[in-house]
Amino acid sequence: MLMLTGVRSDAVNNMRLEQITQGIWTVPVEHVKGRKGFTKPFRVPLSDEALRVIDLARAIEQNGYLFPKQSWRPAEQDVHAQRHGRARP
């Protein structure tokens, strides 16, 4: 989904089904890079390929998240921990 949309990994890791309407993904402000109070949600038109990935991801969706993880931490935090030599819980 990162390659298909060009959206930052935090937004993709936290992508939820309710953010997608009629082929448009609305990325909420809490997953937009920028200073608090100066950012706003933005809309991402989804290609046919991205919509196909979303359809496939519905099978593994958990609690509304399209790309769930097995641990409680988002994937980005796991990568950060591995880079800095911290073990996963």
C-alpha positions in Angstrom: 0.0 0.0 0.0 3.0 2.3 0.6 4.1 2.0 -3.0 0.6 2.3 -4.4 -0.3 5.4 -2.5 2.9 7.2 -1.6 1.5 7.8 1.8 3.7 7.7 5.0 4.0 4.3 6.8 2.3 5.5 10.0 -0.9 6.3 8.0 -0.7 2.9 6.2 0.0 1.0 9.4 -3.1 2.6 10.9 -5.4 2.4 7.8 -9.0 1.6 8.8 -11.9 0.5 6.7 -14.1 3.4 7.8 -11.5 5.9 6.3 -12.2 4.6 2.8 -15.3 5.9 0.9 -16.0 5.5 -2.8 -12.4 4.9 -3.8 -11.0 7.8 -1.6 -8.9 7.2 1.5 -9.2 10.1 4.0 -6.0 10.0 6.2 -6.9 11.4 9.6 -5.0 14.3 11.1 -3.3 12.2 13.8 -1.5 10.3 11.0 -0.4 13.4 9.0 3.1 14.7 9.4 3.3 18.3 10.6 2.9 20.6 13.6 -0.1 19.9 15.8 -2.8 22.4 15.0 -1.5 23.2 11.6 -2.2 19.9 9.8 -5.5 18.6 8.5 -6.8 15.3 7.1 -6.1 14.7 3.5 -7.8 12.6 0.8 -5.9 10.1 -1.3 -7.6 8.8 -4.5 -7.0 5.0 -4.6 -6.0 3.3 -7.8 -7.6 0.0 -9.0 -4.5 -1.8 -7.7 -4.8 -0.2 -4.3 -8.5 -1.1 -4.1 -7.6 -4.7 -5.0 -5.1 -4.8 -2.1 -7.8 -3.4 0.2 -10.3 -6.1 -0.9 -7.7 -8.8 -0.2 -6.8 -7.2 3.2 -10.4 -7.4 4.3 -9.8 -11.1 5.0 -7.2 -10.3 7.7 -8.8 -7.1 9.0 -8.9 -6.9 12.8 -10.9 -4.3 14.7 -11.2 -2.2 11.6 -7.4 -2.1 10.9 -6.6 -3.4 7.4 -3.1 -4.4 8.1 -3.1 -5.9 11.7 0.0 -6.9 13.6 0.4 -9.9 15.9 1.9 -7.7 18.7 0.3 -4.6 20.3 2.8 -2.2 18.8 2.5 -0.7 15.3 5.0 -2.2 12.7 6.9 1.1 12.6 7.8 0.9 16.3 9.0 -2.7 15.9 11.4 -1.6 13.1 12.6 1.3 15.3 13.2 -1.1 18.2 15.2 -3.5 16.0 17.4 -0.8 14.6 18.3 0.4 18.1 19.0 -3.1 19.5 15.9 -3.4 21.7 14.2 -6.7 21.9 10.5 -7.1 21.1 8.2 -7.8 24.0 
